[in-house]
Amino acid sequence: MRIHGKVAVIAVCFGVFLLLYFLGGNAADDPLLGEVGEESRNSPPPPPELGRDVAPKFAKKPGGVRAEEPPKRRRDGRAGGRGAGVNAKSKSRGNVARPVTRHMRAEEVMHLAVVACGNRLDETLAMVKSALLFSLKRITFHIFAEDPLAPQFEERLNQWPRSVSAKFQYRIYPITFSVGNADEWKKLFKPCAAQRLFLPVILKDVDSLLYVDTDVLFLRPMDDIWSLLKSFNDTQLAAMAPEHEVPKIGWYSRFARHPFYGVTGVNSGVMLMNLTRIRSTMFKNSMIPSGLSWEDLLHPLYQKYKNHITWGDQDLLNIIFHDNPECLFIFPCQWNYRPDHCMYGSNCKEAEEEGVSILHGNRGVYHDDKQPAFKVVYDAIREFPFEDNMFQSLFYPIQTKFLDTVNTLCGRIPQVFLKQIEKTMRKVFEDKVVRHVRPHK
């Protein structure tokens, strides 16, 4: 009996061992656990303050395609395709990254437009770069440029790493105006700035669009401002931020000689648009009781107010939305943060609470020493090598150089400039690593 008892004990132990062996083998074969193991092994060391492992380097692009190994690209120099309007037939240039797949057709693509003339090449490329660094969805850039700049844009954009070019496509258009005197439009406020007024007319196949000035920098994913399109009500077709937060120091409230939106007017440097709605709306105005379409409204409106406007196309937009306030969605100042928000004292509460989302370096502050806090961010993004560690080569330089600006009007509130960009990098880190290594409950 004693021998039989020992045999029974040994058999039970062996059975338990086999059970554990098979359970362990199945767990090792689980795809999610395999992915966690692979990412944990391949992850670089963490930034010191995070205390975990791996810094955010965009090892994969959204949608699961590895950024280091994008499918082969083809060059497309034709004017056709989505967003190529009637005025872009002969000079629209394209960089189409990889053939369209079923996954790409289902994937939402964001559209961003910019107008560049004169010496705005580097400034515009820094803006494009900032959008790509942080955004999640693919972006189509619609670049309107003077003829001498067009080949320079194409050359510089084609030099960017394949891991970056897989995240976007671009089209370059000539400067064109569908109504009125082209030379007169070109000289309105700044060279070519009035081009933005004609985007709904030119980009006939684009449903929605974000327009930004060349001196804009994204400090968080473009996806976040793009999502505000879903907040539009049935009558709203565009979104902008107020020109000022404090009426007593606002330009429009003190000096304007024409109608303007609301109490302080709006700033058109960052403008989100539902182009489909703009094209289909009849706008109320002070000239024709029955209303006018967007294209038919622009030239007579300019002719009426051209001797009373100072800021060109922005003034015309203020007049349009003064007459049609139900068409405008107002987003807070953190989405269009300018020197005016800090040089007269900090007056953008949303940026104080959440940090700057989009930095707008108007007044030429990226290129002089009047507001070095803005220049620090611009220089860091412009000089950042795409495939470097973002904490070490982007965030830390900004953080360090801000120490030299603390005695300036805008530099004394570094948390406003740094909060959102740090939050964005942390989120990238957490999405790539922390959520995989956290134990499952």
Disulfide bonds with the S-S distance in Angstrom:
Cys117-Cys192 1.95
Cys333-Cys348 1.99
Cys342-Cys410 1.93
